[in-house]
Amino acid sequence: MDLHEAPNRVGAQPLVMYTFDEAAAWCAAHGKRLCLDSEWQAACEGPAGWAYPYGDTPRPGVCNDEETWRVYDQDLLNLWPWDVSSPEVESLEALLEAAGATSAGAQAAAHVAALYQGERGGENTGCVGAAGVFDLVGNVEEWTRRADGGSPSFHGSLKGRYWAESRTCQSAVTTHGDGFRFYEIGFRCCRDP
């Protein structure tokens, strides 16, 4: 499992605005795959089955989970260009620049940038579990692939929540379809041993 959210580099801001399908394509282009929700959970809870990577008692601020929630404008988010969240993107900056290449996309990119409160990979040194994986709760909510296969057009499970609210390692959201994208949803990749 990647130690950090995509693009999986210390000091890089996590990518967002990828659908489940786009996140899977990004991982595949990098010789990996989306992590299964069961793998993600095992890395988060560790062998002790903790509720959080660091233990059973929530410790607000250890992970990036105490930011103030900002009101979003869905109409602006809907202007996001559907061809920019691609496997070729290697940084949040490049993603926002690509999205801003058109006037409508520029509005969407500016709105995402204003909403974004993700922190750089490795910045939250206490937000790491027994597996050595960072930011499994808080920071950005992460697409994972449902180990049970899901259902048509609903193959993903969102884990960890995001910067304004963390969830336990065991919590999941399975109500968003494969084409859903949002300003606080990212992902990380896994590789078969």
Secondary structure, DSSP 8 states (H G I E B T S, - for coil): --SSSTT--TT-----S--HHHHHHHHHHTT-EE-BHHHHHHHHHTTTT-SBTTBSS--TTSSS---------HHHHTTS-TTSS-TT--SHHHHHHHHTTSHHHHHHHHHHHHH-----TT--TT-B-TT--B-SSSSSEEEEE-TT--BTTB-EEEESEETTEE--TT--B--S-TT---TTEEE-EE---
